[in-house]
Amino acid sequence: MKRLFKNKILIFNSISTTLYLLGIIGYWTFMPKYFETQFHKSASTASLITDTRCDYFGWSPDWMQKLTDIKVYIVVYGLVGLVEGAVGSYGVATLTTIEKRFKLPSHISGLSVSSWDIGLVCSTFFLAYLGNSGRKPRWVAYGTFMAGVLCISNVLPHLIFGAGEDAMSLAKSDNSSDQVEQESCVLESNENTIAAILLIVSNLVLGMCSCTYYTLGFTYLDDNSSKDKAPFILALVFCIRLIGPTLGFTLAAKCLKLFIDPTIQPKITNDDPRWVGWIFFGIGNMILAICMFPFPKRLPNASNTSEGLENNSKGRTIKGSVGLACTALGIISSGIVISYFKPSPRYLAGWNVLVESLDVLGHFCFAFFGCPIGNIQGSWDLSGWNMTQSCNADLLCDDDIKYNPMCADDGSTTFFSPCHAGCISEVLNASMVYVNCSCSADGIIDKGVCPVDCNYNFIIFLILLCILRYSSASGRAANTMIQFRLVLCFIKIYNFIYI
């Protein structure tokens, strides 16, 4: 029976992985046309203003615009990661309680936990595809709000069916072997089946909702932060998120000290193996979703700190999706190989050394990949790079003018700033609009750097990335097995902390 269940799991994983790869093929088929359209489309003044304003379904008061700051986003986004990390660790800590309450076999509870990862893997590409061209914070808000709803739905089996007959009997007697009527057994069996289905479906959809945080949220953060500060900002967000698992385990420990029904005074203590703790989690996700919702499509200062290339978002989306798929394939295939061939710890350790060495070498090779530098308007002279031409000489552009790239109508020449493009500026609703650009044939230029063709290098980079992610992930199962098998049983739990 166990072997049959394992085969079903492998078949399910294979099907989901195949669908994921087919999605990637569809991405490469249809997305180039989409991005080509985006690159050569000039945004109107109204859309530029709308895209940089906070709002709730069109309600956009001026006082709310003070929230259009990367610092505010970092705080909200970091708290979202903290709560999601707490949700995951809380679910793991309360797993045995759920098993005892609903009499779930280990393979069902394991499937419930794995369904989170299955939902995450299967939905990453599709949600990233849909959200990449839209308002990323709003997609993150939708996913976060739904995650909060699903956290509550995980408690529904307990709210619907109560504490259960076993818990009620413990309040009457400390002998858990009382006879139960046959009708109660049948009813309890149906309750347990419904509870298992609810838990699996909730965790599956919960994994789908959480992928917006990792894909769209990080992309938005990087797009709207300066390149020199981005590493520090990402590290700060990771540090905030790392508090989440600790918070989840601490909350679970406190909650599980309470009996599953706080109104009942059982005649056993929480040291008794029959103790069933209280399963609970708050609505922090919903509150944070409301805070995340009003963030604009792009922050007002993003044009001064970002190069404006939509290819960056595309590259990060593809890299994250493909990398995740290869990592999943590596873990699954290595688990199958280890289970079938049963290699010795010496061979497993040797394989880990090999794949990690390849990983270091591959990342060193990444230094030689890159895109060609775009054509910046100007020429060399005795004083250096001179960007003054006859079309912009009358504007007397300062040498210390802020970098604000503009793309000419030919799509190949990038001007350092609107001044160097010969544009006349005027203020409209606190947004700068550039018109009558003398260095452009028709006086129209697009905001941002001109697109650069880098598809070939990017494909080579993706192939190498897939190989590295697959090989590196194939060593994770081996590494985990070594750390579990080569330690004494009583210190195994401490060894798990470092995995």
N, C-alpha and C positions, 0 to 999 in steps of 0.2 A: 504493500500500500504506500509506504514511504517512497519507494522507488518510482511508483506511478505518479505520485505527487511531484517529485523532483523533475520527472520528465515533462509534466505539464508546465511547471515553472519555466524550464528551459525553452519549451516551445513558445510560451507566451513572451519571454524575453526576446527570442529570435524574431517573432512577428513584429513586436514593437520596434526593434532595432531596424528591421527591414523597412518599415513604414517611415522611420526617421530618415534613413538614407535616401528613400524615394523623395522625401520632402526636400532634402538638400539638392537633389538633381533638379527638382522643380524650381528651387531658388535660383540656381545658376541659369535656368532657361528663361525665366521671366523677369528677374530683378535687374539685369543690365539695362533693359529698355526703360524701366522705371527710373533708375538713377540718371540715365542719359537725359530724360525729360526734366528731372529735378535740377540738374546742373545748368541747363540752358534756359531756365525759366526765371524771369525777373519778377520779384515779389512787389506787389503794389504797396503804396504807403499805408493804406488801411490795414493790410495784413501784417505789416511790420509792427505797427503800433499794437494790434491785438495780440500778436505773438509774444510780446514782452510785458503783458499786464496780468496781474493776479485777478482771478474772478471765480465766482460760484455761479455757474450756469448763466453767464452774461452780466451778473451783478458785480461791478468793478469799481468800488469807491476809491477815492484818492488815498485815504489812510491805509488801505490794504496794500498799496504799492510799496510801502516800506518793507514788506516781506520779500520783495524780489531781490534777495541778497543770497549769495552763495553760502554765507555763514548760517543763515536760517535753514537753508536746505540741508546743510551738513548735520545740523542738530536733529532735524526731523528724520532724515534718512538714516542716521546712526541709531536713533531710537527704534525705527522700524526693524532694522537688523537685530537690535538687542532683543526685542519682543519675539521675533521669529526664531532666534536662537534659543530663547527660553521655552518657546512652544515645543521645539524639537526635543530638547533635553527633558522637559516635563513629561512628554509622551513616553520616552524611553524609561524614565524612572517609575512611571505608574503602570508599566506594561504587565508586571506580575499581578498587580491588583486587578486589572481588567481580566486577566486569565482566570483568576480565582473566582471573581464575581460571576462571570458568564460561562465558566467552565470551558474555556476555549483551549483546544489543543495547541501545542507549540507551533505547528506549521501554519495554523490560521493566524495566530498572533504575529508570527514572523511575516506572513503575507501582508498583514495590516500595516506593519512598519515599512516593509519594502514598497508598498503601493505609493508611498510619498515619493520615493526616488523614481518609480516608474512614471508617475504623473509628471515629475519634473523633466525627465529625459524626453518623454513623448511630446511635451507641449513647448519646449524651449524654442524650437525653430519657428513654429507657427505664431506664437505670441510675440516673439522678437520681430518677425516679419510684419505683423499687423501694427505693432506699436512703434517701430523704428521711424516711420514717416509721420507719426502723429505726435500728440502731446505726451511725452514720456512720463512726467510726474503723475498725470491723470491715470495712465495705465497702471502705474505702480500703486496709486491710491485704490483703484478698482480691485487689483489683486490683493492688497492688504486688507481691504474691507471684507472681501469674500473669505479671506483666511480667518478673520475674526468670526464671521458667521459659521464657518466650518468648525472652528474650535468649540463653539457652543453646540453645534450638531453632534460633536463627539461625546458630549455629556447627555444627549437625548436618551440613549438607551437606559441610563441610570434614572433620569427624570421620569421616563415613561413606565419602566418596569419596577422601579423602587430598589430597595436594598437587597431583595432576594430572600428566599426561604431560609437559606443557610444563615444569613446574618440575623434574621428574626429569631431563629432557634437559639442562637448564641446568647440572646438577651434573656431567654427563659431558662436555659440549662447549659452547662459547660460540656455536655455530652453531645457531640455532633453526629451521633449515629442513630438519632431518632428515626422512626419509620415515617415515611412520607407517602401519602396516597398516590396511586398510579396516575390519576388524572393530573395531579400537581406536577408529576415528572414530565408528562407529555407537554403540559403548558409551559413549563420551564425550558424544555428543549426547543420549543418554537421561539420563545423569547431569546434564547441564546443564538439561534440562527439569525433572527432579525438583527440582533445587536452586532453580530459579526459582519453582516452585510453593510450595516450603517457605518461601522468603523472603517471597513476597507474602502468604501466609496468616499467617505469624508476625507480620509488620508490621501486617496488618489487625486481628488480635486484640490486638496490643500497643497499638494506638490505642484500641481499645475499653476496655482495662484502664486506660489512663492517664486516662480522663475522670473516674474517681472522685476523682482527686487534685484536679482543677480545680473540680468541682461540689460534691461532698459534703465534701471536706476544708476548703475555704475557708468553707463554710457553718457547719461545726462550730466552726471557729476564731472566727468572728464571733459565733456564738450564745453562746459561753462566755467572751467577753472583754468588759470594760466598754466602753461606747460611746466614752468619751473616749480610751481607750488603743488601740482597734481600728485606727485609721490607722497608728500607730507599729508595732503588731504585724504588720500586713499588709506594711508597708514592709520590716520586718526579714526576714520570710519571703521576700519577693521578692529581697532582697539575697543571702540564702543561696543561693537557687535560681540566681541569675545566675553563681555560681561554677561551676555544672555544665557549661555549654557549654565554658568554658575548660578545665576538667578533662578533658572528653571529647576535645577536639582535642589536648591535650597527651599524653594517654594513647595516642591514635591515632598521633601522630607518633612516639612511642617504640616502639610495637608494629610499625609499618610499616617501621622500620629493620631489623627482623629479617626473615629470609627466611621464606616461608610454611611451610617445614618447618625448624625450628631445628636438626635433626640433620643437615641437608644443607649442605655448603659450596659454594655456587654459584661459577662462574667469572666472574660479573658483579658490579657494585656496585649499590647502591640508586639511583644516578643513571641507570642504564640503564632505558629505557622498558619493558623486559621484566621488570623486578623486580616480584615479587609479594610483598607484605608479609604479616605474620602477623595474622590476625583473632582478636581475643580481647576478652572483657569478663567482669568478676567477677560475684559473686552478692550484691552489695550490696543489691539490691532485696529479696531473700529475708530477709536479716538484719533490714532495717528493717521489713519486714512483720511479723515476729515481735514487734518492739518496738511497733508500732502496734496490734496485735491486742487487747491487754487494756484499752485505754482504754474508760471507761464511756459509756453513751448520752449522759449529760450530766455535767459536772463538779459536785462538791458545792457550790461557791460560785457556780455559774452563776445561781441564782435571785436572788442579791443584785446581780448585775451586768447581768442581761438582763431585758428587760421581759416575757419569757415568751410572746411572741406567736408562734405557729407560722406565722402569716401571713408573718413575716419570711423564714423558710426557704422557704416557698412562693414568695414574690415573687422571691427571689434565684434559685431554681431555674428559674422560668419565664423571668425576664429573661435568665439565662445561656443557656438553650436557644434561645429565640427570637432573641436577639442573635447567637448563633453561626450559626444557619440563615440569617439575613439577610446576615451577613458573607460566608458561603460563596456565596450567590446573587449578591452584588455582585461578588465576585472573578471568578466563573465568567462572568457575563454581560459584564463589562467586557473580559475576555480575548477573548470571542467577537466583541464589537463592534470592538475594536482590530484583531483579525486580519482581519475582513471589510472594514471601511471604511478602514483604514490612515490615520488622521488624522495631521496634521503635529504635530511637537513643540509648536508654538505653541498649537494647539487643546488638546492634552493638558495643557499647563501651565495654560491658562485654566480647564479643567475642574477641575483640582486646587484652584485658588484658589476656585472657586465652591463645591465640595463642602465644603471646609474652613471657608469662611465660614458655610455652612448649619449645619455641625456646631457651631460656636461659638454661633450664634444659638439652635440647638435646646437646647444645654446651659444656656443662659441661661433658656430657657423652663421648664426643669425646676424652677427655683426656685419657680414658681407652682403646682406640683403638690404635693399632700399629702393626708393623711387627716384627717378631723375628730378633734378631741381627745375622748377618752372622758370619761364622766361620773365625776369624782372625788368621793367622798363628802365633804361639808362645805359650808360657806356662809361668805360674807364678813361680818365684823363690824368694829368699830373697831380691833381689834388685828391684823386681816389675815384670812387664810383659816383658819377655825376648823373643825376636824374632830372636835370633842368633841360627842357627842350623849348622850341619856339612856341609850342601850344600852351605851355604853362609858365613861361618866363615872366609874364606880366603879373602873376599872382605872388611872386617872391616867396616861395615856400621855405619855411624855416628848416634848418638842419636838425633841430630837436623836435620836429613834429612827430606826433604819436603814430605808430604803425596801424593803419586801417586799410587793408588791401582792397583793391577794386579790379575787376576783370574787364578788359576791353571787349568790344562787340565781336572781335575776331576769335575770341575764346582762347587765345594763346599768349597774350601779353598781360602781365599783372602790374598794376600801378601801386606804388608804395602807400599812397593815400589819395583821397579825393582831390586834394590840392594839386598833386603831381599829375592827376588825370585831367586837370584844367576845369574842374567842376565848380560851379557856384553853389554855395550852401545857404540854406535858410532854415529857420527853426519852425517846426510845426508840431504842436502838442508835445513839447519836450523831446521830440525825436528829430534827428537830423536827416533831411532829405536832400539829395544831390541831383542837380539838374544842369542842363546845358554844358556838358563836358566837352571842351574844345579839342581834347586829344583823341576823341572818338569820332568816327565818321558821321554817325547819326546823332551824336550827343547822348547816347544811352549806354550805360555800363551796368554790369551786375556787381552786387556787393559780394566781396570775398575773393579768395585766390582762385585763379583759373584752374580747371581740372587737369590732372596729369595722368597719362596712360601708364598704369602700373600693373595691369592684369597679369602679365607673364610672370613677373617677379612674385606677385602675390600668390599665384597658383603653386609655384615652386615652394614658397614659404609654407603654404597649407599642407603640401605633401610631406615636407619635413616635419611639420608640427604634428601631423597625424601619426607618423612613425614614432616620434618621441613620446607622444601621449600614450599610444598603445603599448609601447615597450615599457615605459615607466609604470603604467597601471598594472601591467602583467606581473610586476614584482610586489604589488601591495598584498595580494593574498598570501604569497609565499612569506613575506616579511611578517605578516600577522600570525601565521601558523608557527613560524620559528619562535616568535616572542611568547606565544602561548605554551608551546611544547617544551621549551628549554628552561622553564622556571618551575620552582616548586609550587604545589597547588595553593598553599596558604599565602603566597605572595603574588599570585596571578592577578588579583584585583589591583595591586599597586603597579604592576607592569602595564596594565591596560591604560593607565593614566598617560603614559608616554607614547601610545600608539596614535 
